[in-house]
Amino acid sequence: MLEGPLPPAPPLPGLAAPPGVRHVIAAIGARGGTGTSALSINLGVYLAQLGRKVLLIDASPLGAELHTLLGLDLNTARPADEEMDEDGINPVPTQVPGLLLVPQAYRVGQTAPLRPGRKPRWARKLRQLDVDYVLLDLGAGTGSSTLDLFLEADQVVCVTTPEPPSVEGTYRLLRAVFLRSLRRSLLEDRFKLRLVERAQGEVGPLPSPIELVRAIARYDSGIAARAATVLTQLRPRLVVNNTRLRTDAELGPAMCDLAHRYLGVRIDYVGHVEHDDAVWLSVVKSRPLLIDSPTSKSARNLERIARRVLALASNRPERASDEPPAIVPDEPNLYDVLWTHRGATDEELRRAYKRQREIYQPGSLPLTSLLTAEELRVEQARVEEAHDTLLDPLRRKAYDASMFPDEQTHKPPLRTVPDAAAEAERMVLRQELAREITQETEFTGPLLRKVREAQGIELEDINKQTKISVAHLRAIEAEAYAELPPLVYTRGFVRELAKYLKLDPTQVTRTYLSRMRAALAPEEDAGS
């Protein structure tokens, strides 16, 4: 348990929240233990550190836990029994300035906590609160009240882990949310609702949303068009938590592709959180990770996720891909099979083929529960056909002439959905950097990282071009001077990094090394 208020955390670089916005963001897990509580709390801390007033609501059906993670005593934090009701919103202050908490509460004689959101007026009251952001920790589950809160939120972040039960649970959640949303849209028309139920009887319980839309179309094209519109309005975000391997980090983009292809649901991938003992330690100490260990790798992951979520809220790009899915299914062309475009080079086609071949393997993690064994064999044959046709110049030319006889321009790549969050984040970062970088700017490690992220560059990309090790690049950005080589070598590293980022090498080297000398001077004096 913490004693006294938390010390103020260092300000985090990133997005300045738009003033006066009341935005409801929900976090939900595919199953228990995926990390929705940690994400909700640290997103709240991030917003509070930006100077916003944030209300965090514990709405998990699995029981109350947010107060413990924030170091609060539920017995002293909860409101009096006479003040508690399912429509009430009774926030208590936390030890993080600007962050309020509505903890779960129990009534005398009841073993289940009071669940918010059971009645429509609770959601209406939520919008009238004098706060900038409301964060809902929905926990895990597909109960009606949980799904209703999901649909009431402006943004929903689905949290999964690189395990088959979590991946299957995420797809199941998307199916359940669509069914709930469709039923809510038809509540006032019992005839249409019965027609939807009849169509669902043909495709089974919790069907693929796009399959249900097409089943409805066999009865009534108007209702099918309405269902397709409801499907388009679902745009959740996805976070993959507790990643250990390279394939774990690639799980999120693959799930976004497959959810679009087989469920008809478009998802914005906002990032992953690496496995890190710092997360466990922060839970043990009942302190938010962004305060307890702000420089840890998992904290940097969470910071980027928070920045992307806010960037999507502030700079939602208009995309033609938000059109409703086709009710009559089209046979995918071979470029679509590889999830690439007609202008792809041979090298791009080989990379796309390798990626699809890895996905369409028996036991593939991102494919969990999506395809039967027979459907998987069909998809594997399509991938091989695409490879053999498109990587043969003569066959590719003949295929293009037969498939696209009237098209003179190349189609853009299909795979734009998973990059939407990153592009929105980069847009915001570029706007901030345009104001921050002048002829007098002192370049710090965090500022160099911000410039790199604004350009969408990974440390591995810089390593391949400059041959500077990833460990040294991380040390430069973290200003971990003890992990850097002697000054003469560091000067060369910083100069090459500045050139790669298209910055003024002289200004960057001069200001960065000046900070480095100032930081190392006390240590050298102590040693002498």
Backbone hydrogen bonds, N-H to C=O, Kabsch-Sander energy under -0.5 kcal/mol:
donor,donor_aa,acceptor,acceptor_aa,energy
4,G,2,L,-0.5
6,L,95,Q,-1.1
17,A,15,L,-0.6
21,V,18,P,-1.0
23,H,21,V,-0.8
23,H,132,D,-1.8
25,I,23,H,-0.6
25,I,134,V,-2.9
26,A,155,Q,-2.8
27,A,136,L,-2.8
28,I,157,V,-2.4
29,G,139,G,-3.5
30,A,159,V,-1.7
34,T,31,R,-1.0
39,L,35,G,-2.0
40,S,36,T,-2.7
41,I,37,S,-2.6
42,N,38,A,-2.2
43,L,39,L,-2.3
44,G,40,S,-2.1
45,V,41,I,-2.3
46,Y,42,N,-2.4
47,L,43,L,-2.2
48,A,44,G,-2.5
49,Q,45,V,-2.4
50,L,46,Y,-0.8
50,L,47,L,-0.7
51,G,48,A,-1.7
52,R,47,L,-1.9
54,V,52,R,-0.6
54,V,98,G,-2.9
55,L,133,Y,-2.6
56,L,54,V,-0.5
56,L,100,L,-3.0
57,I,135,L,-3.1
58,D,102,V,-2.4
59,A,57,I,-1.0
59,A,137,D,-1.9
63,G,60,S,-1.1
69,L,65,E,-1.8
70,L,66,L,-1.3
71,G,68,T,-1.5
72,L,67,H,-3.4
74,L,72,L,-0.7
76,T,73,D,-0.8
77,A,73,D,-2.4
78,R,74,L,-2.2
83,E,80,A,-1.6
84,M,80,A,-0.6
84,M,81,D,-1.1
88,G,85,D,-1.3
92,V,101,L,-2.8
94,T,99,L,-1.4
99,L,96,V,-2.2
100,L,54,V,-3.0
100,L,98,G,-0.5
101,L,92,V,-2.7
102,V,56,L,-3.0
110,Q,107,R,-2.0
114,L,105,A,-3.1
117,G,86,E,-0.5
118,R,115,R,-0.7
122,W,119,K,-1.6
123,A,119,K,-0.8
124,R,120,P,-1.6
125,K,121,R,-2.3
126,L,122,W,-1.8
127,R,123,A,-1.2
128,Q,124,R,-0.5
128,Q,125,K,-1.0
129,L,126,L,-1.2
131,V,129,L,-1.6
132,D,53,K,-2.2
133,Y,53,K,-1.8
134,V,23,H,-2.5
135,L,55,L,-3.1
136,L,25,I,-2.6
136,L,134,V,-0.5
137,D,57,I,-2.6
137,D,135,L,-0.6
138,L,27,A,-2.7
138,L,136,L,-1.0
139,G,27,A,-0.5
141,G,29,G,-0.7
147,L,143,G,-2.5
148,D,144,S,-2.3
149,L,145,S,-1.9
150,F,146,T,-2.0
151,L,147,L,-2.2
152,E,148,D,-1.5
153,A,149,L,-1.3
154,D,24,V,-1.8
155,Q,24,V,-1.8
157,V,26,A,-3.2
158,C,156,V,-0.6
158,C,237,R,-2.9
159,V,28,I,-2.7
160,T,239,V,-2.6
163,E,161,T,-2.7
167,V,163,E,-2.4
168,E,164,P,-2.8
169,G,165,P,-2.2
170,T,166,S,-2.0
171,Y,167,V,-2.0
172,R,168,E,-2.4
173,L,169,G,-2.3
174,L,170,T,-2.0
175,R,171,Y,-2.0
176,A,172,R,-2.5
177,V,173,L,-2.7
178,F,174,L,-1.9
179,L,175,R,-2.1
180,R,176,A,-2.5
181,S,177,V,-2.7
182,L,178,F,-2.7
183,R,179,L,-2.4
184,R,180,R,-2.3
185,S,181,S,-1.7
186,L,182,L,-0.8
186,L,183,R,-0.8
187,L,184,R,-0.8
189,D,186,L,-1.9
193,L,189,D,-1.9
194,R,190,R,-2.5
195,L,191,F,-1.9
196,V,192,K,-2.2
197,E,193,L,-2.1
198,R,194,R,-2.2
199,A,195,L,-2.3
200,Q,196,V,-2.5
201,G,197,E,-1.6
202,E,198,R,-0.6
202,E,199,A,-1.1
203,V,199,A,-0.8
203,V,200,Q,-0.6
204,G,200,Q,-1.6
210,I,263,L,-0.9
212,L,208,S,-2.3
213,V,209,P,-2.4
214,R,210,I,-1.9
215,A,211,E,-2.0
216,I,212,L,-2.6
217,A,213,V,-1.7
218,R,214,R,-0.7
218,R,215,A,-0.8
219,Y,216,I,-2.0
220,D,216,I,-2.7
224,A,220,D,-1.9
225,A,221,S,-2.3
226,R,222,G,-1.8
227,A,223,I,-2.6
228,A,224,A,-2.4
229,T,225,A,-1.8
230,V,226,R,-2.2
231,L,227,A,-2.2
232,T,228,A,-1.9
233,Q,229,T,-1.5
234,L,230,V,-0.5
234,L,231,L,-1.1
235,R,233,Q,-0.6
237,R,156,V,-3.2
238,L,268,D,-2.1
239,V,158,C,-2.7
240,V,271,G,-1.6
241,N,160,T,-3.3
241,N,239,V,-0.6
242,N,273,V,-0.6
243,T,273,V,-2.2
249,A,245,L,-1.6
250,E,246,R,-1.3
251,L,248,D,-1.0
252,G,248,D,-0.5
254,A,250,E,-1.5
255,M,251,L,-2.6
256,C,252,G,-2.2
257,D,253,P,-2.2
258,L,254,A,-2.5
259,A,255,M,-2.7
260,H,256,C,-1.8
261,R,257,D,-2.2
262,Y,258,L,-2.9
263,L,258,L,-0.5
263,L,259,A,-1.5
264,G,259,A,-1.0
265,V,259,A,-1.7
266,R,234,L,-0.6
268,D,236,P,-2.3
269,Y,267,I,-0.6
270,V,238,L,-2.3
270,V,268,D,-0.6
271,G,238,L,-0.7
273,V,240,V,-2.4
275,H,243,T,-3.0
279,V,276,D,-1.4
280,W,276,D,-0.8
281,L,277,D,-2.5
282,S,278,A,-2.0
283,V,279,V,-1.8
284,V,280,W,-2.3
285,K,281,L,-2.2
286,S,283,V,-1.0
287,R,282,S,-2.6
291,I,288,P,-1.4
292,D,288,P,-2.9
293,S,289,L,-2.9
296,S,293,S,-1.6
300,R,296,S,-2.1
301,N,297,K,-2.0
302,L,298,S,-2.4
303,E,299,A,-2.5
304,R,300,R,-2.1
305,I,301,N,-2.3
306,A,302,L,-2.7
307,R,303,E,-2.3
308,R,304,R,-2.3
309,V,305,I,-2.6
310,L,306,A,-2.2
311,A,307,R,-2.2
312,L,308,R,-2.5
313,A,309,V,-1.5
314,S,310,L,-2.0
315,N,311,A,-2.9
322,D,319,R,-1.6
323,E,320,A,-1.5
337,V,333,N,-1.9
338,L,334,L,-1.3
339,W,336,D,-0.9
340,T,335,Y,-2.6
343,G,411,K,-0.5
344,A,341,H,-1.7
349,L,345,T,-2.4
350,R,346,D,-2.3
351,R,347,E,-2.2
352,A,348,E,-2.4
353,Y,349,L,-2.6
354,K,350,R,-2.5
355,R,351,R,-2.2
356,Q,352,A,-2.4
357,R,353,Y,-2.7
358,E,354,K,-1.9
359,I,355,R,-1.8
360,Y,356,Q,-2.6
361,Q,358,E,-0.5
361,Q,359,I,-1.4
364,S,361,Q,-2.0
368,T,365,L,-1.6
370,L,367,L,-2.5
371,L,367,L,-0.8
376,L,372,T,-2.3
377,R,373,A,-1.8
378,V,374,E,-1.8
379,E,375,E,-2.1
380,Q,376,L,-2.5
381,A,377,R,-2.0
382,R,378,V,-1.9
383,V,379,E,-2.3
384,E,380,Q,-2.2
385,E,381,A,-2.3
386,A,382,R,-2.6
387,H,383,V,-2.2
388,D,384,E,-2.6
389,T,385,E,-2.2
390,L,386,A,-2.5
391,L,387,H,-1.6
392,D,389,T,-0.9
396,R,392,D,-3.0
397,K,393,P,-2.1
398,A,394,L,-2.1
399,Y,395,R,-2.5
400,D,396,R,-2.8
401,A,397,K,-2.0
402,S,398,A,-1.8
403,M,399,Y,-2.7
404,F,400,D,-2.6
407,E,404,F,-0.6
408,Q,406,D,-0.5
416,T,414,L,-2.5
417,V,414,L,-0.5
419,D,416,T,-0.6
420,A,417,V,-1.7
423,E,419,D,-2.5
424,A,420,A,-2.2
425,E,421,A,-2.4
426,R,422,A,-2.6
427,M,423,E,-2.1
428,V,424,A,-1.8
429,L,425,E,-2.5
430,R,426,R,-2.6
431,Q,427,M,-1.7
432,E,428,V,-2.1
433,L,429,L,-2.8
434,A,430,R,-1.9
435,R,431,Q,-0.8
435,R,432,E,-0.8
436,E,432,E,-1.8
437,I,433,L,-2.5
438,T,436,E,-0.6
441,T,438,T,-1.1
443,F,441,T,-0.6
444,T,442,E,-0.7
448,L,444,T,-2.1
449,R,445,G,-2.2
450,K,446,P,-2.1
451,V,447,L,-2.2
452,R,448,L,-2.3
453,E,449,R,-2.7
454,A,450,K,-2.1
455,Q,451,V,-1.1
455,Q,452,R,-0.6
456,G,453,E,-1.1
457,I,452,R,-2.1
461,D,458,E,-0.7
462,I,458,E,-1.4
463,N,459,L,-2.3
464,K,460,E,-2.0
465,Q,461,D,-1.4
466,T,462,I,-3.1
467,K,463,N,-2.0
473,L,469,S,-2.1
474,R,470,V,-2.6
475,A,471,A,-2.0
476,I,472,H,-2.2
477,E,473,L,-2.1
478,A,474,R,-2.4
479,E,475,A,-0.7
479,E,476,I,-0.6
480,A,475,A,-2.3
481,Y,479,E,-1.6
483,E,480,A,-1.8
484,L,481,Y,-1.5
489,Y,486,P,-0.9
490,T,486,P,-2.3
491,R,487,L,-2.7
492,G,488,V,-1.1
493,F,489,Y,-2.2
494,V,490,T,-2.9
495,R,491,R,-2.2
496,E,492,G,-2.3
497,L,493,F,-2.4
498,A,494,V,-2.4
499,K,495,R,-2.1
500,Y,496,E,-2.2
501,L,497,L,-2.0
502,K,499,K,-1.4
503,L,498,A,-2.9
508,V,504,D,-2.5
509,T,505,P,-2.5
510,R,506,T,-2.5
511,T,507,Q,-2.3
512,Y,508,V,-2.4
513,L,509,T,-2.3
514,S,510,R,-1.5
515,R,511,T,-1.7
516,M,512,Y,-2.1
517,R,513,L,-2.8
518,A,514,S,-2.1
519,A,515,R,-2.0
520,L,516,M,-2.0
521,A,517,R,-1.8
524,E,520,L,-2.2
525,D,521,A,-2.4
526,A,522,P,-2.2
527,G,523,E,-2.0
528,S,524,E,-1.7
